[in-house]
Amino acid sequence: MTETTANPTLAADGQARHPNVDLSVPPVPVRHPGQWVIGAIAVLAVAALVLSLAQNEKLDWGTVGAYLFTPSVLQGLLVTFELAAIGMVIGVALGILLALARMSHSRVLRGLASGYIWVFRGVPLLVQLLVWGNLGLLFATLGVGIPFTDLTLLEVNTNVLVTGFVAACLGLGLHEAAYMAEVVRGGIMSVDPGQREAAIALGMGGTTAMRRVVLPQAMRVIVPPTGNQFISLLKATSLVSVIAGGDLLTVVQNIGAVNFRTLEMLFVATFWYLVVVSVLSALQHILERRLSRGYTR
């Protein structure tokens, strides 16, 4: 004895319908009570943390509010922006050159670019900043002269030339270049090779084809990680406080050493970091949506 099942019928809209299914009953979404429980626990934990900080007698929130908009703190915030912007410009410019070198046919260029990326990605940023900040211990003077001779055309004291700000820009920029090289290389490799071949077939040179055809298409892939890198770099500027770079963290630490309100001043820095990162994240989202027009479905 065999069991028979009713075959689905074809409805007017072309979709298969089983004869035993009552379409008059509205669908009921699947409930996930576990998610509600986990969400409630998370909200309660965050609320408890915020309440404990707000009611903590060891924290003087009046001091936090008093120093949020002081000129010295705002000046430190401006220096933070300058360090991040200069470091990113150095990183992007040098990163493009490194990416092109890694993709070149020259073994020498590929080896040099790979070695640079290996060193600057392998050594922690804090160590690099300390090396640049103490460069005067290694070279008392820096100058321009004729190699392998004693003739010097220009010479200057290292500590005068490489100040804390300059050392911070060099450390941040050269470190960022190693990461941007891989970001740019990944973006270029995402473009179909036929695009460059077609451009060359139309009479463009290799450099022109890269600049006018390949790179514009690669920007859709390059921009999102570049935005993330800039946000990470801006937060990494806090490390320059070890060489007195004049950034936001350096300023609040100096103030905290005077008024003995270390945690309150750190909360001031935390507030501004959160504000800046939030604004940059929103701008990055807008830029990504603009660049992705015509590619999203």
Secondary structure as UniProt FT lines:
FT   STRAND          9..10
FT   TURN            12..13
FT   STRAND          16..17
FT   TURN            19..20
FT   TURN            23..24
FT   HELIX           33..54
FT   TURN            57..58
FT   HELIX           61..67
FT   TURN            68..69
FT   HELIX           71..102
FT   HELIX           107..122
FT   HELIX           125..133
FT   HELIX           135..138
FT   STRAND          141..145
FT   TURN            147..148
FT   STRAND          152..157
FT   HELIX           158..161
FT   HELIX           164..189
FT   HELIX           193..201
FT   TURN            202..203
FT   HELIX           206..209
FT   HELIX           210..214
FT   HELIX           215..236
FT   HELIX           237..243
FT   HELIX           248..259
FT   HELIX           262..291
FT   TURN            292..295
//
